[in-house]
């Protein structure tokens, strides 16, 4: 395959603009775990939102094929996330210049050759030492099927199946960093899952932009330690404690304390990329929407055609893993350490 387009920014913002992005994180104050993302009624109810990535991470031990107990692996990739802006809803003061960053908008135009760019979301990820982000592709969006209402693992499998491209809304993603982090490289696969990844270092006020819905990527481990993830449990929070310190809390109890420079902080920007205003309108007005039922029926029919399913349709539990394993071809893990 051709190398996937990606755009680098160095610097991304003015010095004052970059300092604001750090202050925004501190003033946001409290970050919850990604595992608190909602799951949805219907197929896969109760599964983790990114069952696809979790399943692969646990099966392979991550990019470096490490062999660790399940609770440790789960804690490693259960990082902290909050949303700074959603559509026109700017949830933190000062996020405007990042949300409407002209360099991101222009790169997004070039990425898909689609001129109408609509910034959709800005969110921040925080990882503590010992954490990493399992290799994955991001949750794409289709007309009628999106992450707010439908299972994320299913939407990812839909994209990898290639069966629903006429309904897909291409999304450009910028990932920005606002400190120098030792470890925690952004590892991505611009030449496809079968080729070697690029491990991009995290440097203050820099960014990359690409189609992260199609390009596999992850975050390498932030510091080689298991001590700080041993006590991590779903439901904990990461809180800014002032004076360059962050605390992991379980209710009122403080479980661990970190200095700013020990964490990994990234801010992601996502924008819809439309061909023209008519397409933008069709998306907004829900013309020609897919339904989850029709999507699953189409995928089951395809699994039958491929010989993956014969006879009666399997239970949802079996079907879900068949969908993930058939369509999402992850990069192989490196030789076990
Ligand atoms: Fe991602």
py3Dmol code that shows the C-alpha trace and the ligand (Angstrom):
import py3Dmol

protein = """\
ATOM      1  CA  UNK A   1       0.000   0.000   0.000  1.00  0.00           C
ATOM      2  CA  UNK A   2       1.051   3.624  -0.449  1.00  0.00           C
ATOM      3  CA  UNK A   3       2.388   5.446   2.583  1.00  0.00           C
ATOM      4  CA  UNK A   4      -0.535   7.096   4.356  1.00  0.00           C
ATOM      5  CA  UNK A   5      -0.348  10.885   4.289  1.00  0.00           C
ATOM      6  CA  UNK A   6       0.654  12.523   7.538  1.00  0.00           C
ATOM      7  CA  UNK A   7       1.478  16.110   8.390  1.00  0.00           C
ATOM      8  CA  UNK A   8       3.894  17.282  11.098  1.00  0.00           C
ATOM      9  CA  UNK A   9       3.672  20.586  12.998  1.00  0.00           C
ATOM     10  CA  UNK A  10       6.649  22.034  14.863  1.00  0.00           C
ATOM     11  CA  UNK A  11       5.782  24.359  16.450  1.00  0.00           C
ATOM     12  CA  UNK A  12       1.997  23.994  16.448  1.00  0.00           C
ATOM     13  CA  UNK A  13       0.990  27.075  18.438  1.00  0.00           C
ATOM     14  CA  UNK A  14       2.575  30.306  19.605  1.00  0.00           C
ATOM     15  CA  UNK A  15       4.500  30.009  22.909  1.00  0.00           C
ATOM     16  CA  UNK A  16       1.558  31.623  24.712  1.00  0.00           C
ATOM     17  CA  UNK A  17      -0.894  29.306  22.943  1.00  0.00           C
ATOM     18  CA  UNK A  18       1.059  26.225  23.980  1.00  0.00           C
ATOM     19  CA  UNK A  19       1.260  27.422  27.594  1.00  0.00           C
ATOM     20  CA  UNK A  20      -2.520  27.861  27.526  1.00  0.00           C
ATOM     21  CA  UNK A  21      -2.966  24.187  26.560  1.00  0.00           C
ATOM     22  CA  UNK A  22      -1.092  23.148  29.717  1.00  0.00           C
ATOM     23  CA  UNK A  23      -3.109  25.555  31.875  1.00  0.00           C
ATOM     24  CA  UNK A  24      -6.361  24.229  30.379  1.00  0.00           C
ATOM     25  CA  UNK A  25      -5.416  20.726  31.500  1.00  0.00           C
ATOM     26  CA  UNK A  26      -4.668  21.909  35.032  1.00  0.00           C
ATOM     27  CA  UNK A  27      -7.837  23.947  35.272  1.00  0.00           C
ATOM     28  CA  UNK A  28      -9.919  21.048  33.958  1.00  0.00           C
ATOM     29  CA  UNK A  29      -8.608  19.459  37.112  1.00  0.00           C
ATOM     30  CA  UNK A  30     -10.077  15.966  37.157  1.00  0.00           C
ATOM     31  CA  UNK A  31      -9.829  13.261  34.498  1.00  0.00           C
ATOM     32  CA  UNK A  32     -11.815  10.042  34.382  1.00  0.00           C
ATOM     33  CA  UNK A  33     -10.781   6.719  32.917  1.00  0.00           C
ATOM     34  CA  UNK A  34     -11.561   5.816  29.323  1.00  0.00           C
ATOM     35  CA  UNK A  35     -13.134   2.562  30.518  1.00  0.00           C
ATOM     36  CA  UNK A  36     -16.033   4.685  31.768  1.00  0.00           C
ATOM     37  CA  UNK A  37     -17.078   5.299  28.155  1.00  0.00           C
ATOM     38  CA  UNK A  38     -20.679   4.149  27.773  1.00  0.00           C
ATOM     39  CA  UNK A  39     -21.612   0.801  26.347  1.00  0.00           C
ATOM     40  CA  UNK A  40     -24.848   0.416  24.441  1.00  0.00           C
ATOM     41  CA  UNK A  41     -27.991  -1.683  24.481  1.00  0.00           C
ATOM     42  CA  UNK A  42     -28.234  -4.394  21.849  1.00  0.00           C
ATOM     43  CA  UNK A  43     -25.361  -6.326  20.340  1.00  0.00           C
ATOM     44  CA  UNK A  44     -22.324  -6.357  22.643  1.00  0.00           C
ATOM     45  CA  UNK A  45     -24.131  -4.776  25.592  1.00  0.00           C
ATOM     46  CA  UNK A  46     -21.807  -4.602  28.592  1.00  0.00           C
ATOM     47  CA  UNK A  47     -18.584  -5.072  26.618  1.00  0.00           C
ATOM     48  CA  UNK A  48     -15.823  -2.465  26.922  1.00  0.00           C
ATOM     49  CA  UNK A  49     -16.342   0.307  24.346  1.00  0.00           C
ATOM     50  CA  UNK A  50     -13.133  -0.676  22.517  1.00  0.00           C
ATOM     51  CA  UNK A  51     -13.489  -4.437  22.853  1.00  0.00           C
ATOM     52  CA  UNK A  52     -11.646  -4.736  19.535  1.00  0.00           C
ATOM     53  CA  UNK A  53      -8.454  -3.068  20.819  1.00  0.00           C
ATOM     54  CA  UNK A  54      -8.643  -4.592  24.308  1.00  0.00           C
ATOM     55  CA  UNK A  55      -9.097  -8.083  22.875  1.00  0.00           C
ATOM     56  CA  UNK A  56      -6.065  -7.707  20.604  1.00  0.00           C
ATOM     57  CA  UNK A  57      -3.945  -6.146  23.356  1.00  0.00           C
ATOM     58  CA  UNK A  58      -4.695  -8.949  25.795  1.00  0.00           C
ATOM     59  CA  UNK A  59      -4.189 -11.607  23.098  1.00  0.00           C
ATOM     60  CA  UNK A  60      -0.830 -10.248  21.947  1.00  0.00           C
ATOM     61  CA  UNK A  61       0.600  -8.379  24.960  1.00  0.00           C
ATOM     62  CA  UNK A  62       0.804  -5.153  22.948  1.00  0.00           C
ATOM     63  CA  UNK A  63       3.314  -3.880  20.423  1.00  0.00           C
ATOM     64  CA  UNK A  64       6.202  -5.603  22.164  1.00  0.00           C
ATOM     65  CA  UNK A  65       4.372  -8.872  22.827  1.00  0.00           C
ATOM     66  CA  UNK A  66       4.787  -8.766  26.597  1.00  0.00           C
ATOM     67  CA  UNK A  67       3.365 -11.507  28.699  1.00  0.00           C
ATOM     68  CA  UNK A  68       1.601 -10.094  31.749  1.00  0.00           C
ATOM     69  CA  UNK A  69      -1.458 -10.971  33.832  1.00  0.00           C
ATOM     70  CA  UNK A  70      -4.756  -9.674  32.479  1.00  0.00           C
ATOM     71  CA  UNK A  71      -5.464  -7.122  35.272  1.00  0.00           C
ATOM     72  CA  UNK A  72      -2.013  -5.549  34.762  1.00  0.00           C
ATOM     73  CA  UNK A  73      -2.496  -5.322  30.993  1.00  0.00           C
ATOM     74  CA  UNK A  74      -5.977  -3.856  31.471  1.00  0.00           C
ATOM     75  CA  UNK A  75      -4.643  -1.218  33.878  1.00  0.00           C
ATOM     76  CA  UNK A  76      -1.828  -0.320  31.505  1.00  0.00           C
ATOM     77  CA  UNK A  77      -4.193   0.717  28.734  1.00  0.00           C
ATOM     78  CA  UNK A  78      -6.958   2.222  30.893  1.00  0.00           C
ATOM     79  CA  UNK A  79      -5.787   5.817  30.565  1.00  0.00           C
ATOM     80  CA  UNK A  80      -7.523   9.087  31.430  1.00  0.00           C
ATOM     81  CA  UNK A  81      -9.587  11.176  29.039  1.00  0.00           C
ATOM     82  CA  UNK A  82     -11.751  14.303  29.084  1.00  0.00           C
ATOM     83  CA  UNK A  83     -13.376  16.394  26.349  1.00  0.00           C
ATOM     84  CA  UNK A  84     -12.403  20.051  25.892  1.00  0.00           C
ATOM     85  CA  UNK A  85     -14.757  20.847  23.017  1.00  0.00           C
ATOM     86  CA  UNK A  86     -17.560  19.044  21.218  1.00  0.00           C
ATOM     87  CA  UNK A  87     -18.810  20.670  18.018  1.00  0.00           C
ATOM     88  CA  UNK A  88     -19.544  24.277  18.855  1.00  0.00           C
ATOM     89  CA  UNK A  89     -19.619  23.495  22.586  1.00  0.00           C
ATOM     90  CA  UNK A  90     -16.281  24.833  23.889  1.00  0.00           C
ATOM     91  CA  UNK A  91     -16.223  23.292  27.362  1.00  0.00           C
ATOM     92  CA  UNK A  92     -13.037  24.974  28.563  1.00  0.00           C
ATOM     93  CA  UNK A  93     -12.041  28.578  28.220  1.00  0.00           C
ATOM     94  CA  UNK A  94      -9.232  29.278  25.760  1.00  0.00           C
ATOM     95  CA  UNK A  95      -9.697  26.176  23.564  1.00  0.00           C
ATOM     96  CA  UNK A  96     -10.899  28.228  20.548  1.00  0.00           C
ATOM     97  CA  UNK A  97      -7.490  28.771  18.864  1.00  0.00           C
ATOM     98  CA  UNK A  98      -6.775  25.026  19.035  1.00  0.00           C
ATOM     99  CA  UNK A  99     -10.277  24.014  17.898  1.00  0.00           C
ATOM    100  CA  UNK A 100     -10.060  26.307  14.869  1.00  0.00           C
ATOM    101  CA  UNK A 101      -6.324  25.898  14.177  1.00  0.00           C
ATOM    102  CA  UNK A 102      -5.822  27.024  10.565  1.00  0.00           C
ATOM    103  CA  UNK A 103      -2.856  24.689  10.015  1.00  0.00           C
ATOM    104  CA  UNK A 104      -4.914  21.676  11.098  1.00  0.00           C
ATOM    105  CA  UNK A 105      -7.812  22.784   8.885  1.00  0.00           C
ATOM    106  CA  UNK A 106      -5.583  23.186   5.821  1.00  0.00           C
ATOM    107  CA  UNK A 107      -3.848  19.824   6.403  1.00  0.00           C
ATOM    108  CA  UNK A 108      -7.272  18.183   6.844  1.00  0.00           C
ATOM    109  CA  UNK A 109      -8.320  19.590   3.437  1.00  0.00           C
ATOM    110  CA  UNK A 110      -5.259  18.055   1.830  1.00  0.00           C
ATOM    111  CA  UNK A 111      -5.583  14.726   3.632  1.00  0.00           C
ATOM    112  CA  UNK A 112      -8.738  13.644   1.783  1.00  0.00           C
ATOM    113  CA  UNK A 113      -8.930  16.323  -0.919  1.00  0.00           C
ATOM    114  CA  UNK A 114     -12.154  17.491   0.698  1.00  0.00           C
ATOM    115  CA  UNK A 115     -12.399  21.265   1.106  1.00  0.00           C
ATOM    116  CA  UNK A 116     -15.175  21.675   3.714  1.00  0.00           C
ATOM    117  CA  UNK A 117     -13.711  21.050   7.181  1.00  0.00           C
ATOM    118  CA  UNK A 118     -15.854  21.033  10.309  1.00  0.00           C
ATOM    119  CA  UNK A 119     -13.942  20.672  13.605  1.00  0.00           C
ATOM    120  CA  UNK A 120     -15.888  18.151  15.680  1.00  0.00           C
ATOM    121  CA  UNK A 121     -14.110  17.381  18.932  1.00  0.00           C
ATOM    122  CA  UNK A 122     -11.077  18.192  21.075  1.00  0.00           C
ATOM    123  CA  UNK A 123     -10.175  15.813  23.868  1.00  0.00           C
ATOM    124  CA  UNK A 124      -7.195  15.266  26.117  1.00  0.00           C
ATOM    125  CA  UNK A 125      -5.532  12.004  27.113  1.00  0.00           C
ATOM    126  CA  UNK A 126      -3.358  11.598  30.201  1.00  0.00           C
ATOM    127  CA  UNK A 127      -1.249   8.505  30.806  1.00  0.00           C
ATOM    128  CA  UNK A 128       0.614   7.766  34.021  1.00  0.00           C
ATOM    129  CA  UNK A 129       3.989   5.951  34.196  1.00  0.00           C
ATOM    130  CA  UNK A 130       3.626   2.302  33.211  1.00  0.00           C
ATOM    131  CA  UNK A 131       0.636   2.981  30.959  1.00  0.00           C
ATOM    132  CA  UNK A 132       0.499   2.620  27.210  1.00  0.00           C
ATOM    133  CA  UNK A 133      -2.178   2.842  24.580  1.00  0.00           C
ATOM    134  CA  UNK A 134      -2.970  -0.395  22.828  1.00  0.00           C
ATOM    135  CA  UNK A 135      -2.488  -0.366  19.056  1.00  0.00           C
ATOM    136  CA  UNK A 136      -5.783   0.492  17.376  1.00  0.00           C
ATOM    137  CA  UNK A 137      -7.492   2.567  14.759  1.00  0.00           C
ATOM    138  CA  UNK A 138      -9.851   5.285  15.958  1.00  0.00           C
ATOM    139  CA  UNK A 139     -13.629   5.094  15.901  1.00  0.00           C
ATOM    140  CA  UNK A 140     -14.790   6.330  12.500  1.00  0.00           C
ATOM    141  CA  UNK A 141     -18.244   7.620  11.707  1.00  0.00           C
ATOM    142  CA  UNK A 142     -20.891   6.620   9.225  1.00  0.00           C
ATOM    143  CA  UNK A 143     -24.148   8.344   8.372  1.00  0.00           C
ATOM    144  CA  UNK A 144     -26.595   6.939  10.930  1.00  0.00           C
ATOM    145  CA  UNK A 145     -23.988   5.019  12.956  1.00  0.00           C
ATOM    146  CA  UNK A 146     -21.714   6.855  15.349  1.00  0.00           C
ATOM    147  CA  UNK A 147     -19.897   6.501  18.648  1.00  0.00           C
ATOM    148  CA  UNK A 148     -22.497   8.467  20.586  1.00  0.00           C
ATOM    149  CA  UNK A 149     -25.220   5.914  19.958  1.00  0.00           C
ATOM    150  CA  UNK A 150     -23.613   2.683  18.793  1.00  0.00           C
ATOM    151  CA  UNK A 151     -20.883   0.203  19.808  1.00  0.00           C
ATOM    152  CA  UNK A 152     -17.434   1.567  19.033  1.00  0.00           C
ATOM    153  CA  UNK A 153     -15.890  -1.845  18.243  1.00  0.00           C
ATOM    154  CA  UNK A 154     -18.647  -2.423  15.641  1.00  0.00           C
ATOM    155  CA  UNK A 155     -18.023   0.933  13.950  1.00  0.00           C
ATOM    156  CA  UNK A 156     -14.301   0.144  13.745  1.00  0.00           C
ATOM    157  CA  UNK A 157     -15.029  -3.299  12.223  1.00  0.00           C
ATOM    158  CA  UNK A 158     -17.405  -1.650   9.727  1.00  0.00           C
ATOM    159  CA  UNK A 159     -14.615   0.564   8.430  1.00  0.00           C
ATOM    160  CA  UNK A 160     -12.106  -2.272   8.155  1.00  0.00           C
ATOM    161  CA  UNK A 161     -14.673  -4.378   6.277  1.00  0.00           C
ATOM    162  CA  UNK A 162     -14.760  -1.772   3.494  1.00  0.00           C
ATOM    163  CA  UNK A 163     -18.450  -2.557   2.948  1.00  0.00           C
ATOM    164  CA  UNK A 164     -19.838   0.779   4.049  1.00  0.00           C
ATOM    165  CA  UNK A 165     -17.486   3.324   2.494  1.00  0.00           C
ATOM    166  CA  UNK A 166     -20.292   5.262   0.684  1.00  0.00           C
ATOM    167  CA  UNK A 167     -21.710   6.083   4.135  1.00  0.00           C
ATOM    168  CA  UNK A 168     -18.423   6.939   5.821  1.00  0.00           C
ATOM    169  CA  UNK A 169     -17.649  10.491   6.889  1.00  0.00           C
ATOM    170  CA  UNK A 170     -13.871  10.897   6.576  1.00  0.00           C
ATOM    171  CA  UNK A 171     -12.350  12.369   9.731  1.00  0.00           C
ATOM    172  CA  UNK A 172      -8.949  14.027  10.057  1.00  0.00           C
ATOM    173  CA  UNK A 173      -7.198  13.687  13.415  1.00  0.00           C
ATOM    174  CA  UNK A 174      -4.481  15.924  14.789  1.00  0.00           C
ATOM    175  CA  UNK A 175      -2.593  14.770  17.872  1.00  0.00           C
ATOM    176  CA  UNK A 176      -0.687  17.459  19.762  1.00  0.00           C
ATOM    177  CA  UNK A 177       1.728  17.357  22.675  1.00  0.00           C
ATOM    178  CA  UNK A 178       2.526  20.005  25.208  1.00  0.00           C
ATOM    179  CA  UNK A 179       5.513  18.661  27.063  1.00  0.00           C
ATOM    180  CA  UNK A 180       8.647  16.623  26.438  1.00  0.00           C
ATOM    181  CA  UNK A 181       7.916  13.090  27.518  1.00  0.00           C
ATOM    182  CA  UNK A 182      10.477  10.371  28.072  1.00  0.00           C
ATOM    183  CA  UNK A 183       8.956   7.263  26.543  1.00  0.00           C
ATOM    184  CA  UNK A 184       5.352   7.310  25.417  1.00  0.00           C
ATOM    185  CA  UNK A 185       6.286   7.568  21.753  1.00  0.00           C
ATOM    186  CA  UNK A 186       3.395   7.788  19.296  1.00  0.00           C
ATOM    187  CA  UNK A 187       3.871   4.573  17.314  1.00  0.00           C
ATOM    188  CA  UNK A 188       2.050   4.517  13.990  1.00  0.00           C
ATOM    189  CA  UNK A 189       2.011   2.360  10.867  1.00  0.00           C
ATOM    190  CA  UNK A 190       1.945   4.693   7.826  1.00  0.00           C
ATOM    191  CA  UNK A 191       2.906   1.821   5.507  1.00  0.00           C
ATOM    192  CA  UNK A 192       0.225  -0.522   6.769  1.00  0.00           C
ATOM    193  CA  UNK A 193      -0.102  -3.201   9.412  1.00  0.00           C
ATOM    194  CA  UNK A 194       2.477  -5.469   7.764  1.00  0.00           C
ATOM    195  CA  UNK A 195       5.251  -2.875   7.647  1.00  0.00           C
ATOM    196  CA  UNK A 196       7.411  -1.435  10.400  1.00  0.00           C
ATOM    197  CA  UNK A 197       5.939   1.331  12.554  1.00  0.00           C
ATOM    198  CA  UNK A 198       7.347   4.810  13.122  1.00  0.00           C
ATOM    199  CA  UNK A 199       7.924   5.668  16.804  1.00  0.00           C
ATOM    200  CA  UNK A 200       7.428   9.432  16.920  1.00  0.00           C
ATOM    201  CA  UNK A 201       8.815  11.144  20.058  1.00  0.00           C
ATOM    202  CA  UNK A 202       6.617  13.428  22.146  1.00  0.00           C
ATOM    203  CA  UNK A 203       7.955  16.998  22.098  1.00  0.00           C
ATOM    204  CA  UNK A 204       6.541  20.242  23.454  1.00  0.00           C
ATOM    205  CA  UNK A 205       4.211  22.140  21.131  1.00  0.00           C
ATOM    206  CA  UNK A 206       4.344  19.698  18.208  1.00  0.00           C
ATOM    207  CA  UNK A 207       1.653  17.697  16.449  1.00  0.00           C
ATOM    208  CA  UNK A 208       0.907  15.098  13.779  1.00  0.00           C
ATOM    209  CA  UNK A 209      -2.212  14.945  11.632  1.00  0.00           C
ATOM    210  CA  UNK A 210      -3.401  11.891   9.707  1.00  0.00           C
ATOM    211  CA  UNK A 211      -6.341   9.539   9.127  1.00  0.00           C
ATOM    212  CA  UNK A 212      -6.149   7.700  12.458  1.00  0.00           C
ATOM    213  CA  UNK A 213      -9.371   5.862  11.566  1.00  0.00           C
ATOM    214  CA  UNK A 214      -7.345   3.952   8.967  1.00  0.00           C
ATOM    215  CA  UNK A 215      -3.715   4.132  10.166  1.00  0.00           C
ATOM    216  CA  UNK A 216      -2.990   1.808  13.101  1.00  0.00           C
ATOM    217  CA  UNK A 217      -1.363   3.629  15.988  1.00  0.00           C
ATOM    218  CA  UNK A 218      -0.729   3.405  19.710  1.00  0.00           C
ATOM    219  CA  UNK A 219       1.344   4.857  22.486  1.00  0.00           C
ATOM    220  CA  UNK A 220       4.431   3.091  23.726  1.00  0.00           C
ATOM    221  CA  UNK A 221       4.826   2.600  27.435  1.00  0.00           C
ATOM    222  CA  UNK A 222       5.390   5.736  29.523  1.00  0.00           C
ATOM    223  CA  UNK A 223       8.304   4.668  31.721  1.00  0.00           C
ATOM    224  CA  UNK A 224       9.058   0.985  32.138  1.00  0.00           C
ATOM    225  CA  UNK A 225       7.366   0.306  35.444  1.00  0.00           C
ATOM    226  CA  UNK A 226       4.553  -1.788  36.764  1.00  0.00           C
ATOM    227  CA  UNK A 227       4.496  -0.279  40.263  1.00  0.00           C
ATOM    228  CA  UNK A 228       2.285   2.642  39.371  1.00  0.00           C
ATOM    229  CA  UNK A 229      -0.280   0.625  37.448  1.00  0.00           C
ATOM    230  CA  UNK A 230      -0.573  -2.140  40.029  1.00  0.00           C
ATOM    231  CA  UNK A 231      -3.113  -0.162  42.063  1.00  0.00           C
ATOM    232  CA  UNK A 232      -5.115   1.177  39.130  1.00  0.00           C
ATOM    233  CA  UNK A 233      -8.788   0.238  39.155  1.00  0.00           C
ATOM    234  CA  UNK A 234     -11.638   1.337  36.917  1.00  0.00           C
ATOM    235  CA  UNK A 235     -13.415   4.367  38.371  1.00  0.00           C
ATOM    236  CA  UNK A 236     -10.298   6.082  39.692  1.00  0.00           C
ATOM    237  CA  UNK A 237      -9.529   9.676  38.768  1.00  0.00           C
ATOM    238  CA  UNK A 238      -6.467  11.725  38.028  1.00  0.00           C
ATOM    239  CA  UNK A 239      -6.646  15.145  39.697  1.00  0.00           C
ATOM    240  CA  UNK A 240      -4.435  18.189  39.486  1.00  0.00           C
ATOM    241  CA  UNK A 241      -3.200  18.990  43.001  1.00  0.00           C
ATOM    242  CA  UNK A 242      -1.426  22.273  42.211  1.00  0.00           C
ATOM    243  CA  UNK A 243       2.247  23.052  42.129  1.00  0.00           C
ATOM    244  CA  UNK A 244       3.018  20.672  39.274  1.00  0.00           C
ATOM    245  CA  UNK A 245       1.565  17.634  41.030  1.00  0.00           C
ATOM    246  CA  UNK A 246      -1.186  15.203  40.021  1.00  0.00           C
ATOM    247  CA  UNK A 247      -2.926  12.673  42.251  1.00  0.00           C
ATOM    248  CA  UNK A 248      -4.605   9.400  41.395  1.00  0.00           C
ATOM    249  CA  UNK A 249      -7.675   9.172  43.582  1.00  0.00           C
ATOM    250  CA  UNK A 250     -10.112   6.417  44.506  1.00  0.00           C
ATOM    251  CA  UNK A 251     -13.052   8.311  45.967  1.00  0.00           C
ATOM    252  CA  UNK A 252     -11.425  10.503  48.609  1.00  0.00           C
ATOM    253  CA  UNK A 253      -8.333   8.312  48.989  1.00  0.00           C
ATOM    254  CA  UNK A 254      -5.088   9.258  47.247  1.00  0.00           C
ATOM    255  CA  UNK A 255      -3.637   6.163  45.586  1.00  0.00           C
ATOM    256  CA  UNK A 256      -0.548   7.677  43.957  1.00  0.00           C
ATOM    257  CA  UNK A 257       1.052  11.009  43.234  1.00  0.00           C
ATOM    258  CA  UNK A 258       2.898  12.115  40.093  1.00  0.00           C
ATOM    259  CA  UNK A 259       4.826  15.123  38.943  1.00  0.00           C
ATOM    260  CA  UNK A 260       3.675  16.754  35.701  1.00  0.00           C
ATOM    261  CA  UNK A 261       6.774  15.619  33.830  1.00  0.00           C
ATOM    262  CA  UNK A 262       6.088  11.962  34.688  1.00  0.00           C
ATOM    263  CA  UNK A 263       2.752  11.977  32.851  1.00  0.00           C
ATOM    264  CA  UNK A 264       2.046  11.863  29.153  1.00  0.00           C
ATOM    265  CA  UNK A 265      -0.346  14.555  27.962  1.00  0.00           C
ATOM    266  CA  UNK A 266      -1.788  14.687  24.471  1.00  0.00           C
ATOM    267  CA  UNK A 267      -4.628  16.664  22.952  1.00  0.00           C
ATOM    268  CA  UNK A 268      -6.519  15.299  19.964  1.00  0.00           C
ATOM    269  CA  UNK A 269      -8.418  17.287  17.342  1.00  0.00           C
ATOM    270  CA  UNK A 270     -10.928  15.683  15.023  1.00  0.00           C
ATOM    271  CA  UNK A 271     -12.717  17.254  12.103  1.00  0.00           C
ATOM    272  CA  UNK A 272     -15.242  16.045   9.553  1.00  0.00           C
ATOM    273  CA  UNK A 273     -14.055  16.450   5.985  1.00  0.00           C
ATOM    274  CA  UNK A 274     -16.843  17.096   3.490  1.00  0.00           C
ATOM    275  CA  UNK A 275     -16.716  17.294  -0.307  1.00  0.00           C
ATOM    276  CA  UNK A 276     -19.168  20.171  -0.369  1.00  0.00           C
ATOM    277  CA  UNK A 277     -21.944  21.879   1.546  1.00  0.00           C
ATOM    278  CA  UNK A 278     -24.549  19.493   0.103  1.00  0.00           C
ATOM    279  CA  UNK A 279     -22.759  16.509   1.622  1.00  0.00           C
ATOM    280  CA  UNK A 280     -22.431  18.349   4.919  1.00  0.00           C
ATOM    281  CA  UNK A 281     -26.181  18.996   4.859  1.00  0.00           C
ATOM    282  CA  UNK A 282     -27.050  15.371   4.030  1.00  0.00           C
ATOM    283  CA  UNK A 283     -25.006  14.272   7.025  1.00  0.00           C
ATOM    284  CA  UNK A 284     -26.597  16.836   9.327  1.00  0.00           C
ATOM    285  CA  UNK A 285     -30.128  16.096   8.170  1.00  0.00           C
ATOM    286  CA  UNK A 286     -29.703  12.317   8.414  1.00  0.00           C
ATOM    287  CA  UNK A 287     -30.463  11.627   4.788  1.00  0.00           C
ATOM    288  CA  UNK A 288     -29.582   8.081   3.664  1.00  0.00           C
ATOM    289  CA  UNK A 289     -28.692   6.768   7.135  1.00  0.00           C
ATOM    290  CA  UNK A 290     -27.581   3.231   7.937  1.00  0.00           C
ATOM    291  CA  UNK A 291     -29.090   1.296  10.850  1.00  0.00           C
ATOM    292  CA  UNK A 292     -27.139  -1.057  13.125  1.00  0.00           C
ATOM    293  CA  UNK A 293     -29.514  -3.921  12.286  1.00  0.00           C
ATOM    294  CA  UNK A 294     -28.888  -3.503   8.551  1.00  0.00           C
ATOM    295  CA  UNK A 295     -25.139  -3.220   9.162  1.00  0.00           C
ATOM    296  CA  UNK A 296     -24.962  -6.425  11.204  1.00  0.00           C
ATOM    297  CA  UNK A 297     -27.120  -8.294   8.648  1.00  0.00           C
ATOM    298  CA  UNK A 298     -24.792  -7.130   5.853  1.00  0.00           C
ATOM    299  CA  UNK A 299     -21.706  -8.211   7.816  1.00  0.00           C
ATOM    300  CA  UNK A 300     -23.226 -11.626   8.622  1.00  0.00           C
ATOM    301  CA  UNK A 301     -24.025 -12.113   4.926  1.00  0.00           C
ATOM    302  CA  UNK A 302     -20.407 -11.262   4.115  1.00  0.00           C
ATOM    303  CA  UNK A 303     -19.106 -13.700   6.755  1.00  0.00           C
ATOM    304  CA  UNK A 304     -21.247 -16.409   5.127  1.00  0.00           C
ATOM    305  CA  UNK A 305     -19.902 -15.540   1.678  1.00  0.00           C
ATOM    306  CA  UNK A 306     -16.372 -15.813   3.068  1.00  0.00           C
ATOM    307  CA  UNK A 307     -17.175 -19.209   4.619  1.00  0.00           C
ATOM    308  CA  UNK A 308     -16.571 -17.906   8.144  1.00  0.00           C
ATOM    309  CA  UNK A 309     -20.153 -18.740   9.159  1.00  0.00           C
ATOM    310  CA  UNK A 310     -22.070 -21.792   8.036  1.00  0.00           C
ATOM    311  CA  UNK A 311     -25.525 -22.713   9.268  1.00  0.00           C
ATOM    312  CA  UNK A 312     -27.417 -20.697  11.860  1.00  0.00           C
ATOM    313  CA  UNK A 313     -26.274 -17.249  12.901  1.00  0.00           C
ATOM    314  CA  UNK A 314     -24.084 -17.654  15.990  1.00  0.00           C
ATOM    315  CA  UNK A 315     -24.803 -16.019  19.339  1.00  0.00           C
ATOM    316  CA  UNK A 316     -23.840 -12.361  19.619  1.00  0.00           C
ATOM    317  CA  UNK A 317     -20.893 -13.238  21.859  1.00  0.00           C
ATOM    318  CA  UNK A 318     -19.405 -15.503  19.191  1.00  0.00           C
ATOM    319  CA  UNK A 319     -20.403 -13.229  16.326  1.00  0.00           C
ATOM    320  CA  UNK A 320     -18.708 -10.160  17.835  1.00  0.00           C
ATOM    321  CA  UNK A 321     -15.312 -11.840  18.042  1.00  0.00           C
ATOM    322  CA  UNK A 322     -15.740 -13.290  14.522  1.00  0.00           C
ATOM    323  CA  UNK A 323     -16.416  -9.783  13.200  1.00  0.00           C
ATOM    324  CA  UNK A 324     -13.372  -8.344  14.941  1.00  0.00           C
ATOM    325  CA  UNK A 325     -11.057 -11.188  13.976  1.00  0.00           C
ATOM    326  CA  UNK A 326     -12.225 -11.307  10.357  1.00  0.00           C
ATOM    327  CA  UNK A 327     -12.065  -7.631   9.499  1.00  0.00           C
ATOM    328  CA  UNK A 328      -9.542  -5.934  11.774  1.00  0.00           C
ATOM    329  CA  UNK A 329      -6.067  -7.101  10.767  1.00  0.00           C
ATOM    330  CA  UNK A 330      -3.793  -5.752  13.488  1.00  0.00           C
ATOM    331  CA  UNK A 331      -0.051  -5.307  13.111  1.00  0.00           C
ATOM    332  CA  UNK A 332       1.747  -8.327  14.523  1.00  0.00           C
ATOM    333  CA  UNK A 333       3.412  -7.843  17.894  1.00  0.00           C
ATOM    334  CA  UNK A 334       7.181  -7.730  17.944  1.00  0.00           C
ATOM    335  CA  UNK A 335       9.002 -10.771  19.288  1.00  0.00           C
ATOM    336  CA  UNK A 336       8.183 -11.196  22.995  1.00  0.00           C
ATOM    337  CA  UNK A 337      10.559  -9.391  25.331  1.00  0.00           C
TER     338      UNK A 337
END
"""
ligand_1 = """\
1
LIG
Fe -6.236 6.701 18.599
"""
view = py3Dmol.view(width=600, height=400)
view.addModel(protein, "pdb")
view.setStyle({"model": 0}, {"cartoon": {"style": "trace"}})
view.addModel(ligand_1, "xyz")
view.setStyle({"model": 1}, {"stick": {}})
view.zoomTo()
view.show()
